[in-house]
Structures are given as structure tokens and as C-alpha cells.
Amino acid sequence: MRLDNERESSNIEDQRSSRGGFGLPGGTILPFGGGRIGCGMLVVIIIAGLVLGINPLQLLGLMSGGDMSGVSPVQQQQQQAPAPLSSDTDRFVAQVLATTEDSWTRIFEAQGRRYTPPTLVFYSGTGRSGCGVAQAAAGPFYCPADRKIYLDTSFFDELSSRFGAPGDFAMAYVIAHEVGHHVQLLTGIADRVRDAQARASERQSNALQVKMELQADCYAGVWGAANRNLLDEGDVEEALQAARAVGDDTLQKQAGGRVVPDSFTHGSAQQRMGWFQRGFSSGDPAACDTFANEAG
């Protein structure tokens, strides 16, 4: 991805100087995007919290996207400072974030709307978010409570070495996916889905979460289409490989278990690749209505 002449976003915060010191057992990394959890992971989180002396509700708040931290978005903003971009990776993230700002501003303006960009927060190992404790083990995530994206850049190393999805556009896809969740919040989709999940069974709730994640993948594709002029040969394939690597079925097979579609919270590898490609091919957010598509 050719970003040499692109600006850097100023919507960056840094918590790395105040890092914590705990993690989920085994260094388990979850697919990026947040989402709901099943009973097995619920037990793991509660045990981890009790053993490590952490309020399990904070970890549950992070995983569910709710605000259980007792810290308001305003307080969050007051606690953070603008981040100095101290590495090439930092600068890359800031440039990618800037391209999402420019792209979604144009898209929203074409619809007669105003786009308000999210803030991206760097942290290392453990951080603080409006949704509770930020954990590197959970992967990058978007917190609707404070409208911020939380990123431990070590995830990019995991994406390359553990998940077999190297490349700068694979990294950019991860960021664009989280920005997609912010777009869902601004358009009211996120609130409607959360309301529906509150009345749904676990199976139905998981299915709704899958549609949320697939739509964010599609929105990442729309962003990619808006920045075709910045792409190198092979970039789209890097994003598709990343989408394949973090499919629920891929991760369940990697963990040595059987594939259980009813437990999916992010979608299969084929679904994630397909919806990214749909967004990229169309360049149109209207093509990303996963909720109207029964196949998901």
C-alpha cells in the first residue's frame, strides 16, 4: 500500500506508557471486532478474573461492547493525551486511519450526512477503555461507549506469524474493519442490533453478531475500493488472506476442536472473504446489507 504522500490522522491516543500486567490464560487471541461470547469463554474469563484479582465484569464488558468500567467517555478523553508517533508502524496506522477519515467523509457527504471520525488508541498488553479492560488477547476492537478503536500493534505480528496473513494491506484491513463498526454506530445499525440481541436467544444473538461483523468486513472493502489508487499488486489478496485467517471455522479448527456454526460470532472464512470482496467490488455501502441477506 502506497502511503508515502498520505497525511497522518491526529485522532490518535497512546496508553502504552501506563501499561498493565495481566492477560487471558494461554495468550488466547480472539478475532478482531469484539462480539458476544459463549458459555465456555464466559467460564474462562470469570476464572481468570478471580485468579488475577480483576473484576470479571470488566472483562465481560470489553467482550460484549458494553460500558462496565465506571468511566465515562468524557473522563476517558481527559485521561488520554495525543500520541507521539514513535515507530513506522504507528505512522502507518495513523496514515491508514486518515484514509478512512477522508473516504467515509466523502461517502457520508454524498448522502447528505456528516462523518465524525473515531479515535484510535494504542496500548500494550492491557489498557483502559469505555467498555472495560482492553486486552491484547482479545485483539483489536471498537468500543461504542467511547467511540474509540483499541489496538495493541503486537496483533500485527500475530496476524503474520500465527495466522499466516502478512502484509501491510492485511494490517490496513484490520483497521478499516474496526472503523466499519464505527460507521455502524453512526448510522444507527449498532443500536438496533444490540436491542435485538437483548431480546434474542444465544444462538440468535450470535447470528446477529455475525451479520454485524460481516458488514464491517464489507465496509472495509468499500474503503479499499475508495483507495484503489494507493494499492499495490497483491494487496487485495493480503486482505482476503487475513479475512480467511480469522474466520470462526478457521480458528476453531486451529484450536483442535470441531466446527460449530451456531457458536460463530464473526463468520466463516468464506463469508468474511466474500463480504470484503463484495464491498471492494461495488464500492457502495448499500451493497453491505448483511441483515437483508439470509445466507449471511
ZALO-122517 format. One line per field, with one value per atom (N, C-alpha, C): atom name; x, y, z; residue number from 0. Coordinates in steps of 0.2 Angstrom, whole numbers, plus 5000, padded with zeros to 4 digits. Last residue first. Layout:
atome c(CA/...)
c1 c(X/...)
c2 c(Y/...)
c3 c(Z/...)
num c(NUM/...)
This chain:
atome c(N/CA/C/N/CA/C/N/CA/C/N/CA/C/N/CA/C/N/CA/C/N/CA/C/N/CA/C/N/CA/C/N/CA/C/N/CA/C/N/CA/C/N/CA/C/N/CA/C/N/CA/C/N/CA/C/N/CA/C/N/CA/C/N/CA/C/N/CA/C/N/CA/C/N/CA/C/N/CA/C/N/CA/C/N/CA/C/N/CA/C/N/CA/C/N/CA/C/N/CA/C/N/CA/C/N/CA/C/N/CA/C/N/CA/C/N/CA/C/N/CA/C/N/CA/C/N/CA/C/N/CA/C/N/CA/C/N/CA/C/N/CA/C/N/CA/C/N/CA/C/N/CA/C/N/CA/C/N/CA/C/N/CA/C/N/CA/C/N/CA/C/N/CA/C/N/CA/C/N/CA/C/N/CA/C/N/CA/C/N/CA/C/N/CA/C/N/CA/C/N/CA/C/N/CA/C/N/CA/C/N/CA/C/N/CA/C/N/CA/C/N/CA/C/N/CA/C/N/CA/C/N/CA/C/N/CA/C/N/CA/C/N/CA/C/N/CA/C/N/CA/C/N/CA/C/N/CA/C/N/CA/C/N/CA/C/N/CA/C/N/CA/C/N/CA/C/N/CA/C/N/CA/C/N/CA/C/N/CA/C/N/CA/C/N/CA/C/N/CA/C/N/CA/C/N/CA/C/N/CA/C/N/CA/C/N/CA/C/N/CA/C/N/CA/C/N/CA/C/N/CA/C/N/CA/C/N/CA/C/N/CA/C/N/CA/C/N/CA/C/N/CA/C/N/CA/C/N/CA/C/N/CA/C/N/CA/C/N/CA/C/N/CA/C/N/CA/C/N/CA/C/N/CA/C/N/CA/C/N/CA/C/N/CA/C/N/CA/C/N/CA/C/N/CA/C/N/CA/C/N/CA/C/N/CA/C/N/CA/C/N/CA/C/N/CA/C/N/CA/C/N/CA/C/N/CA/C/N/CA/C/N/CA/C/N/CA/C/N/CA/C/N/CA/C/N/CA/C/N/CA/C/N/CA/C/N/CA/C/N/CA/C/N/CA/C/N/CA/C/N/CA/C/N/CA/C/N/CA/C/N/CA/C/N/CA/C/N/CA/C/N/CA/C/N/CA/C/N/CA/C/N/CA/C/N/CA/C/N/CA/C/N/CA/C/N/CA/C/N/CA/C/N/CA/C/N/CA/C/N/CA/C/N/CA/C/N/CA/C/N/CA/C/N/CA/C/N/CA/C/N/CA/C/N/CA/C/N/CA/C/N/CA/C/N/CA/C/N/CA/C/N/CA/C/N/CA/C/N/CA/C/N/CA/C/N/CA/C/N/CA/C/N/CA/C/N/CA/C/N/CA/C/N/CA/C/N/CA/C/N/CA/C/N/CA/C/N/CA/C/N/CA/C/N/CA/C/N/CA/C/N/CA/C/N/CA/C/N/CA/C/N/CA/C/N/CA/C/N/CA/C/N/CA/C/N/CA/C/N/CA/C/N/CA/C/N/CA/C/N/CA/C/N/CA/C/N/CA/C/N/CA/C/N/CA/C/N/CA/C/N/CA/C/N/CA/C/N/CA/C/N/CA/C/N/CA/C/N/CA/C/N/CA/C/N/CA/C/N/CA/C/N/CA/C/N/CA/C/N/CA/C/N/CA/C/N/CA/C/N/CA/C/N/CA/C/N/CA/C/N/CA/C/N/CA/C/N/CA/C/N/CA/C/N/CA/C/N/CA/C/N/CA/C/N/CA/C/N/CA/C/N/CA/C/N/CA/C/N/CA/C/N/CA/C/N/CA/C/N/CA/C/N/CA/C/N/CA/C/N/CA/C/N/CA/C/N/CA/C/N/CA/C/N/CA/C/N/CA/C/N/CA/C/N/CA/C/N/CA/C/N/CA/C/N/CA/C/N/CA/C/N/CA/C/N/CA/C/N/CA/C/N/CA/C/N/CA/C/N/CA/C/N/CA/C/N/CA/C/N/CA/C/N/CA/C/N/CA/C/N/CA/C/N/CA/C/N/CA/C/N/CA/C/N/CA/C/N/CA/C/N/CA/C/N/CA/C/N/CA/C/N/CA/C/N/CA/C/N/CA/C/N/CA/C/N/CA/C/N/CA/C/N/CA/C/N/CA/C/N/CA/C/N/CA/C/N/CA/C/N/CA/C/N/CA/C/N/CA/C/N/CA/C/N/CA/C/N/CA/C/N/CA/C/N/CA/C/N/CA/C/N/CA/C/N/CA/C/N/CA/C/N/CA/C/N/CA/C/N/CA/C/N/CA/C/N/CA/C/N/CA/C/N/CA/C)
c1 c(4869/4874/4881/4858/4864/4870/4849/4848/4854/4852/4854/4854/4849/4844/4846/4860/4854/4849/4870/4871/4864/4872/4866/4866/4881/4884/4878/4878/4879/4881/4879/4872/4872/4892/4890/4883/4901/4895/4893/4911/4912/4906/4910/4904/4907/4921/4919/4914/4922/4928/4925/4911/4912/4917/4914/4908/4908/4925/4926/4919/4920/4925/4925/4911/4908/4914/4920/4915/4912/4928/4931/4926/4918/4922/4925/4913/4909/4913/4925/4922/4917/4927/4932/4929/4911/4916/4921/4909/4908/4913/4909/4912/4911/4903/4902/4905/4897/4901/4899/4890/4894/4898/4884/4880/4883/4895/4892/4888/4908/4901/4898/4921/4917/4910/4930/4926/4923/4947/4940/4936/4960/4959/4952/4961/4961/4960/4960/4966/4967/4946/4950/4957/4942/4940/4944/4948/4950/4948/4940/4947/4950/4927/4929/4936/4929/4927/4929/4943/4936/4935/4955/4951/4944/4960/4963/4960/4952/4951/4954/4956/4949/4948/4969/4968/4961/4967/4970/4969/4961/4957/4960/4972/4966/4962/4981/4983/4977/4973/4974/4977/4975/4968/4969/4989/4986/4979/4993/4993/4990/5000/4998/4998/4995/5000/4997/4984/4985/4991/4980/4985/4987/4969/4975/4981/4959/4962/4968/4951/4958/4962/4938/4939/4946/4940/4938/4939/4942/4948/4946/4930/4935/4941/4923/4921/4927/4929/4930/4928/4925/4932/4933/4911/4913/4921/4913/4911/4912/4916/4921/4919/4905/4911/4916/4896/4895/4901/4901/4902/4901/4898/4905/4906/4884/4887/4895/4882/4880/4883/4886/4890/4888/4877/4883/4887/4866/4866/4873/4870/4869/4869/4871/4877/4876/4857/4861/4868/4852/4850/4855/4859/4860/4858/4854/4861/4862/4839/4842/4850/4835/4836/4839/4834/4828/4829/4847/4844/4838/4848/4851/4849/4840/4838/4841/4849/4842/4839/4860/4860/4854/4854/4856/4857/4852/4846/4848/4865/4860/4854/4871/4874/4868/4864/4864/4866/4866/4861/4860/4877/4871/4865/4887/4884/4878/4889/4886/4883/4894/4888/4884/4906/4901/4894/4912/4910/4905/4914/4910/4908/4923/4917/4912/4934/4931/4924/4937/4935/4932/4941/4936/4933/4952/4946/4940/4961/4959/4953/4962/4960/4958/4967/4960/4958/4980/4975/4968/4986/4985/4980/4985/4981/4980/4993/4986/4982/5006/5003/4996/5008/5007/5004/5002/5007/5005/4995/4992/4996/4996/4999/4996/4994/4988/4990/5007/5002/4997/5013/5017/5012/5003/5008/5011/4996/4992/4997/5006/5002/4998/5010/5014/5011/4998/5000/5005/4997/4992/4995/5005/5008/5004/4998/5001/5004/4983/4989/4993/4970/4974/4981/4953/4959/4963/4944/4947/4953/4929/4937/4938/4917/4919/4926/4914/4918/4920/4905/4904/4908/4910/4904/4903/4925/4921/4916/4933/4929/4925/4948/4941/4939/4961/4959/4951/4962/4963/4960/4962/4955/4956/4975/4972/4966/4975/4979/4976/4961/4966/4969/4955/4957/4962/4941/4948/4950/4928/4931/4938/4923/4920/4923/4932/4925/4921/4947/4943/4936/4964/4958/4954/4975/4973/4967/4989/4982/4981/4998/4996/4989/4997/5002/5000/4988/4990/4995/4982/4987/4988/4966/4970/4976/4958/4962/4967/4942/4949/4952/4932/4933/4941/4924/4929/4930/4909/4913/4918/4901/4905/4909/4885/4892/4895/4876/4877/4884/4872/4869/4870/4879/4872/4869/4890/4886/4879/4895/4893/4889/4899/4893/4891/4909/4903/4898/4919/4916/4909/4921/4919/4915/4927/4920/4917/4939/4934/4927/4945/4944/4939/4946/4943/4940/4954/4947/4943/4966/4962/4955/4969/4967/4964/4972/4966/4964/4984/4978/4971/4992/4990/4984/4992/4989/4988/4998/4992/4988/5011/5007/5000/5015/5014/5010/5017/5012/5010/5027/5020/5015/5038/5035/5028/5035/5038/5035/5029/5036/5039/5020/5020/5028/5012/5018/5019/4995/5000/5006/4987/4988/4995/4981/4985/4986/4967/4972/4975/4958/4964/4969/4948/4953/4959/4942/4945/4950/4937/4941/4946/4927/4933/4939/4919/4922/4928/4914/4918/4922/4916/4913/4917/4919/4922/4919/4914/4913/4916/4915/4921/4920/4905/4905/4911/4897/4901/4901/4899/4895/4900/4905/4904/4901/4908/4901/4900/4921/4919/4912/4921/4925/4922/4913/4911/4915/4921/4914/4912/4931/4932/4926/4923/4927/4929/4918/4913/4917/4929/4927/4922/4941/4933/4931/4955/4952/4944/4963/4961/4958/4967/4971/4969/4956/4963/4968/4945/4946/4953/4948/4947/4948/4948/4954/4954/4935/4941/4947/4929/4927/4933/4934/4935/4934/4930/4937/4938/4916/4919/4926/4915/4912/4916/4919/4924/4921/4908/4915/4919/4897/4897/4904/4902/4899/4900/4901/4905/4900/4900/4897/4901/4912/4907/4905/4927/4923/4918/4936/4929/4925/4947/4946/4938/4946/4945/4944/4957/4950/4950/4970/4968/4962/4976/4971/4970/4987/4988/4982/4984/4986/4987/4972/4976/4978/4974/4970/4974/4985/4982/4978/4993/4990/4987/4998/5002/4999/4997/4996/5000/5005/5003/5002/5007/5004/5001/5012/5017/5014/5002/5007/5012/4991/4991/4997/4988/4993/4992/4977/4979/4984/4973/4977/4978/4969/4964/4967/4976/4978/4973/4983/4977/4980/4994/4993/4987/4993/4993/4993/5003/4997/4998/5014/5012/5005/5016/5021/5019/5008/5005/5010/5003/5007/5005/5004/5000/5005)
c2 c(4927/4930/4931/4922/4917/4920/4932/4927/4922/4949/4943/4937/4959/4958/4951/4961/4959/4957/4965/4958/4956/4976/4975/4967/4982/4979/4977/4990/4983/4979/5003/5000/4992/5007/5004/5001/5002/5005/5002/4996/5002/5006/4983/4988/4995/4976/4976/4982/4978/4981/4981/4972/4979/4982/4959/4962/4970/4956/4956/4960/4955/4960/4961/4945/4951/4957/4934/4936/4943/4933/4935/4937/4929/4935/4938/4917/4923/4929/4909/4910/4917/4909/4912/4914/4913/4909/4912/4925/4922/4918/4929/4934/4931/4920/4927/4932/4903/4908/4915/4893/4897/4903/4887/4890/4895/4880/4886/4890/4873/4873/4880/4861/4867/4867/4855/4854/4861/4859/4857/4857/4865/4857/4855/4878/4876/4869/4877/4879/4876/4876/4870/4871/4889/4883/4877/4897/4897/4891/4893/4893/4892/4897/4890/4889/4911/4907/4900/4919/4916/4911/4924/4925/4923/4920/4918/4919/4926/4919/4917/4939/4938/4930/4938/4940/4938/4935/4930/4932/4947/4941/4936/4956/4957/4950/4950/4951/4951/4953/4946/4945/4966/4963/4956/4967/4970/4967/4963/4958/4961/4979/4972/4967/4992/4988/4982/5006/4999/4996/5019/5018/5011/5019/5022/5021/5013/5009/5012/5018/5020/5015/5014/5021/5023/5000/5002/5010/5000/4998/5001/5004/5009/5007/4993/4999/5004/4983/4983/4989/4988/4988/4987/4985/4992/4993/4971/4974/4981/4970/4967/4970/4974/4978/4976/4964/4971/4975/4954/4953/4960/4958/4958/4957/4958/4964/4964/4944/4949/4956/4940/4938/4943/4945/4947/4945/4937/4944/4947/4925/4925/4933/4927/4925/4927/4928/4934/4933/4915/4921/4927/4908/4907/4912/4915/4915/4913/4924/4918/4919/4942/4935/4930/4954/4950/4943/4959/4959/4955/4959/4954/4954/4971/4964/4959/4981/4980/4973/4979/4977/4977/4983/4976/4974/4996/4992/4984/5001/5001/4996/4999/4995/4995/5007/5000/4996/5020/5018/5010/5026/5025/5022/5026/5032/5032/5012/5016/5023/5009/5006/5009/5016/5018/5015/5008/5015/5018/4996/4996/5003/5001/4999/4999/5003/5009/5007/4989/4992/4999/4987/4984/4987/4996/4998/4994/4988/4995/4997/4976/4976/4983/4982/4979/4978/4985/4990/4988/4972/4977/4982/4969/4965/4969/4978/4979/4974/4974/4980/4981/4956/4962/4968/4940/4945/4951/4928/4934/4940/4918/4917/4922/4918/4917/4917/4919/4914/4913/4930/4923/4918/4940/4937/4930/4942/4941/4938/4944/4938/4936/4957/4951/4944/4963/4963/4957/4964/4959/4958/4973/4967/4962/4985/4983/4977/4985/4983/4981/4996/4992/4991/5002/5000/4995/5015/5009/5008/5023/5023/5016/5027/5028/5028/5024/5030/5032/5013/5018/5024/5005/5010/5015/5001/5002/5007/4989/4995/4996/4980/4981/4988/4968/4975/4975/4955/4958/4965/4950/4950/4953/4951/4944/4944/4964/4962/4955/4971/4966/4964/4984/4982/4977/4984/4982/4981/4994/4990/4989/5002/4996/4991/5013/5014/5008/5006/5008/5010/5004/5006/5008/4989/4996/4997/4978/4980/4987/4977/4972/4973/4993/4987/4983/5004/5001/4995/5017/5012/5010/5021/5021/5016/5032/5026/5026/5039/5040/5033/5041/5038/5040/5056/5050/5048/5059/5061/5055/5065/5060/5062/5070/5072/5066/5068/5067/5070/5067/5072/5072/5057/5055/5061/5063/5061/5059/5063/5069/5068/5050/5052/5059/5049/5044/5047/5058/5059/5055/5052/5059/5060/5040/5040/5047/5045/5041/5041/5052/5055/5051/5041/5048/5051/5032/5030/5037/5039/5037/5035/5040/5046/5044/5026/5030/5036/5025/5022/5025/5034/5036/5032/5028/5034/5036/5016/5016/5022/5021/5018/5017/5026/5031/5028/5014/5020/5024/5008/5005/5010/5016/5016/5013/5025/5020/5020/5035/5034/5028/5048/5043/5040/5053/5054/5048/5056/5051/5054/5066/5065/5061/5057/5063/5061/5053/5052/5058/5058/5054/5053/5064/5068/5064/5053/5058/5062/5047/5044/5048/5056/5055/5052/5055/5062/5061/5042/5044/5050/5037/5040/5041/5022/5028/5031/5010/5015/5022/4999/5002/5007/4994/4992/4995/4996/5001/4998/4983/4987/4991/4973/4980/4985/4961/4962/4969/4962/4957/4958/4972/4973/4968/4966/4972/4973/4955/4954/4960/4962/4958/4957/4968/4972/4969/4957/4961/4966/4952/4949/4953/4962/4961/4958/4953/4958/4957/4943/4949/4954/4932/4938/4944/4923/4921/4927/4930/4929/4927/4931/4937/4936/4918/4922/4928/4914/4911/4915/4922/4923/4920/4918/4924/4925/4904/4906/4913/4906/4902/4904/4912/4915/4912/4902/4908/4912/4893/4891/4897/4901/4899/4897/4914/4908/4906/4932/4926/4920/4944/4941/4934/4957/4952/4949/4963/4962/4957/4964/4966/4966/4950/4957/4959/4934/4938/4945/4933/4932/4936/4923/4929/4928/4918/4917/4923/4916/4921/4920/4908/4905/4910/4918/4912/4910/4936/4930/4923/4946/4943/4937/4960/4953/4952/4973/4967/4961/4989/4985/4978/5005/4998/4994/5018/5016/5009/5020/5022/5020/5017/5012/5014/5024/5022/5018/5037/5032/5031/5042/5042/5036/5051/5045/5047/5059/5056/5050/5064/5067/5064/5054/5056/5059/5060/5056/5058/5060/5063/5058/5052/5052/5056/5048/5055/5057/5035/5039/5047/5024/5029/5035/5011/5017/5023/4994/5000/5006)
c3 c(5025/5029/5025/5019/5019/5023/5019/5024/5024/5020/5016/5021/5027/5022/5018/5034/5038/5033/5026/5028/5031/5015/5020/5021/5007/5013/5018/4997/4995/5001/5002/5001/4999/5000/5007/5007/4987/4989/4995/4980/4982/4985/4974/4972/4974/4977/4970/4969/4991/4986/4979/4996/4997/4992/4991/4989/4990/4998/4991/4988/5011/5010/5002/5009/5011/5010/5007/5002/5003/5018/5012/5007/5027/5028/5022/5022/5022/5023/5023/5016/5016/5036/5032/5025/5045/5042/5038/5059/5052/5050/5072/5067/5059/5080/5081/5076/5080/5077/5079/5085/5090/5087/5075/5079/5084/5069/5066/5071/5075/5077/5075/5071/5069/5071/5084/5079/5077/5089/5090/5084/5087/5088/5089/5084/5091/5093/5070/5073/5080/5070/5068/5070/5075/5078/5076/5065/5072/5076/5054/5053/5061/5058/5057/5056/5059/5065/5064/5051/5051/5057/5050/5056/5056/5038/5044/5050/5029/5029/5036/5031/5032/5033/5026/5033/5035/5013/5017/5025/5009/5009/5013/5011/5015/5015/5001/5008/5012/4989/4991/4999/4988/4990/4992/4985/4992/4993/4973/4979/4985/4969/4966/4972/4980/4976/4973/4981/4982/4977/4979/4984/4984/4971/4968/4973/4979/4974/4971/4989/4989/4984/4988/4988/4988/4990/4984/4983/5004/5000/4993/5009/5010/5005/5005/5002/5003/5014/5006/5003/5026/5024/5017/5024/5024/5023/5025/5018/5018/5038/5033/5026/5044/5045/5040/5040/5037/5038/5048/5040/5037/5060/5058/5051/5060/5061/5059/5057/5052/5053/5070/5063/5058/5078/5079/5072/5074/5073/5073/5079/5071/5070/5092/5089/5081/5095/5096/5092/5092/5088/5089/5102/5095/5091/5114/5112/5105/5109/5112/5110/5111/5107/5112/5116/5116/5113/5114/5121/5122/5100/5104/5111/5097/5095/5099/5103/5105/5104/5094/5102/5105/5082/5083/5090/5084/5083/5084/5087/5092/5091/5074/5080/5086/5065/5065/5071/5066/5070/5070/5060/5056/5059/5069/5067/5063/5071/5076/5074/5058/5061/5066/5059/5054/5056/5068/5070/5065/5061/5067/5069/5052/5050/5055/5060/5058/5055/5060/5066/5064/5046/5049/5055/5045/5041/5044/5053/5055/5052/5045/5052/5054/5033/5033/5040/5036/5035/5035/5037/5043/5042/5024/5029/5036/5019/5017/5022/5023/5025/5024/5028/5023/5026/5032/5032/5027/5039/5035/5035/5048/5041/5036/5061/5057/5050/5067/5069/5064/5059/5061/5063/5056/5051/5053/5067/5061/5056/5077/5077/5071/5072/5072/5072/5075/5068/5067/5088/5085/5078/5093/5093/5089/5094/5087/5087/5101/5103/5096/5100/5096/5099/5099/5103/5100/5094/5092/5096/5102/5100/5098/5108/5101/5099/5120/5120/5112/5118/5123/5123/5107/5106/5111/5103/5109/5108/5093/5093/5099/5094/5095/5095/5092/5091/5091/5104/5098/5097/5117/5113/5106/5121/5120/5116/5125/5119/5117/5132/5132/5125/5142/5135/5135/5153/5152/5145/5147/5152/5150/5138/5138/5143/5137/5140/5140/5143/5138/5141/5146/5148/5143/5143/5143/5146/5141/5144/5144/5129/5134/5137/5126/5126/5131/5114/5121/5120/5105/5106/5113/5099/5105/5105/5088/5089/5094/5087/5089/5090/5072/5079/5081/5064/5064/5072/5058/5064/5065/5044/5047/5052/5040/5042/5046/5024/5031/5033/5011/5015/5022/5005/5007/5011/5002/4996/4998/5015/5012/5006/5017/5021/5018/5008/5007/5011/5013/5006/5005/5025/5025/5018/5022/5024/5025/5016/5012/5015/5027/5021/5016/5037/5038/5032/5030/5032/5033/5029/5023/5024/5043/5039/5033/5046/5049/5045/5038/5036/5039/5046/5039/5036/5058/5058/5051/5054/5057/5056/5050/5046/5048/5063/5057/5052/5070/5072/5066/5062/5062/5065/5064/5057/5057/5079/5075/5068/5087/5088/5084/5087/5083/5083/5102/5098/5093/5104/5104/5100/5116/5109/5109/5131/5128/5121/5142/5137/5134/5151/5154/5148/5144/5149/5151/5138/5134/5138/5149/5145/5141/5153/5158/5154/5143/5144/5148/5144/5138/5139/5161/5156/5150/5170/5167/5161/5173/5178/5176/5164/5168/5173/5156/5163/5167/5143/5147/5154/5130/5135/5139/5123/5120/5124/5127/5125/5122/5131/5126/5123/5141/5135/5129/5150/5147/5141/5154/5151/5147/5161/5155/5151/5171/5167/5160/5178/5174/5169/5185/5179/5175/5192/5192/5185/5196/5192/5192/5202/5206/5202/5195/5194/5198/5198/5199/5200/5193/5201/5202/5180/5184/5191/5176/5175/5179/5178/5182/5182/5169/5176/5180/5157/5159/5166/5157/5157/5159/5156/5162/5163/5144/5150/5156/5135/5136/5142/5137/5138/5140/5133/5140/5141/5121/5123/5130/5118/5119/5122/5105/5111/5112/5100/5099/5106/5092/5098/5097/5082/5081/5087/5078/5080/5078/5087/5081/5082/5101/5098/5092/5108/5104/5100/5123/5118/5114/5132/5127/5121/5143/5137/5131/5150/5151/5144/5147/5147/5147/5157/5151/5152/5165/5165/5158/5168/5168/5168/5159/5164/5164/5154/5153/5159/5151/5158/5157/5139/5145/5152/5130/5131/5137/5126/5133/5135/5115/5117/5125/5101/5108/5110/5087/5090/5097/5076/5081/5084/5066/5073/5078/5053/5057/5064/5041/5047/5051/5023/5029/5035/5010/5013/5020/5003/5002/5006/5006/5007/5007/5004/5009/5010/4995/4994/4999/5000/5000/5000)
num c(295/295/295/294/294/294/293/293/293/292/292/292/291/291/291/290/290/290/289/289/289/288/288/288/287/287/287/286/286/286/285/285/285/284/284/284/283/283/283/282/282/282/281/281/281/280/280/280/279/279/279/278/278/278/277/277/277/276/276/276/275/275/275/274/274/274/273/273/273/272/272/272/271/271/271/270/270/270/269/269/269/268/268/268/267/267/267/266/266/266/265/265/265/264/264/264/263/263/263/262/262/262/261/261/261/260/260/260/259/259/259/258/258/258/257/257/257/256/256/256/255/255/255/254/254/254/253/253/253/252/252/252/251/251/251/250/250/250/249/249/249/248/248/248/247/247/247/246/246/246/245/245/245/244/244/244/243/243/243/242/242/242/241/241/241/240/240/240/239/239/239/238/238/238/237/237/237/236/236/236/235/235/235/234/234/234/233/233/233/232/232/232/231/231/231/230/230/230/229/229/229/228/228/228/227/227/227/226/226/226/225/225/225/224/224/224/223/223/223/222/222/222/221/221/221/220/220/220/219/219/219/218/218/218/217/217/217/216/216/216/215/215/215/214/214/214/213/213/213/212/212/212/211/211/211/210/210/210/209/209/209/208/208/208/207/207/207/206/206/206/205/205/205/204/204/204/203/203/203/202/202/202/201/201/201/200/200/200/199/199/199/198/198/198/197/197/197/196/196/196/195/195/195/194/194/194/193/193/193/192/192/192/191/191/191/190/190/190/189/189/189/188/188/188/187/187/187/186/186/186/185/185/185/184/184/184/183/183/183/182/182/182/181/181/181/180/180/180/179/179/179/178/178/178/177/177/177/176/176/176/175/175/175/174/174/174/173/173/173/172/172/172/171/171/171/170/170/170/169/169/169/168/168/168/167/167/167/166/166/166/165/165/165/164/164/164/163/163/163/162/162/162/161/161/161/160/160/160/159/159/159/158/158/158/157/157/157/156/156/156/155/155/155/154/154/154/153/153/153/152/152/152/151/151/151/150/150/150/149/149/149/148/148/148/147/147/147/146/146/146/145/145/145/144/144/144/143/143/143/142/142/142/141/141/141/140/140/140/139/139/139/138/138/138/137/137/137/136/136/136/135/135/135/134/134/134/133/133/133/132/132/132/131/131/131/130/130/130/129/129/129/128/128/128/127/127/127/126/126/126/125/125/125/124/124/124/123/123/123/122/122/122/121/121/121/120/120/120/119/119/119/118/118/118/117/117/117/116/116/116/115/115/115/114/114/114/113/113/113/112/112/112/111/111/111/110/110/110/109/109/109/108/108/108/107/107/107/106/106/106/105/105/105/104/104/104/103/103/103/102/102/102/101/101/101/100/100/100/99/99/99/98/98/98/97/97/97/96/96/96/95/95/95/94/94/94/93/93/93/92/92/92/91/91/91/90/90/90/89/89/89/88/88/88/87/87/87/86/86/86/85/85/85/84/84/84/83/83/83/82/82/82/81/81/81/80/80/80/79/79/79/78/78/78/77/77/77/76/76/76/75/75/75/74/74/74/73/73/73/72/72/72/71/71/71/70/70/70/69/69/69/68/68/68/67/67/67/66/66/66/65/65/65/64/64/64/63/63/63/62/62/62/61/61/61/60/60/60/59/59/59/58/58/58/57/57/57/56/56/56/55/55/55/54/54/54/53/53/53/52/52/52/51/51/51/50/50/50/49/49/49/48/48/48/47/47/47/46/46/46/45/45/45/44/44/44/43/43/43/42/42/42/41/41/41/40/40/40/39/39/39/38/38/38/37/37/37/36/36/36/35/35/35/34/34/34/33/33/33/32/32/32/31/31/31/30/30/30/29/29/29/28/28/28/27/27/27/26/26/26/25/25/25/24/24/24/23/23/23/22/22/22/21/21/21/20/20/20/19/19/19/18/18/18/17/17/17/16/16/16/15/15/15/14/14/14/13/13/13/12/12/12/11/11/11/10/10/10/9/9/9/8/8/8/7/7/7/6/6/6/5/5/5/4/4/4/3/3/3/2/2/2/1/1/1/0/0/0)
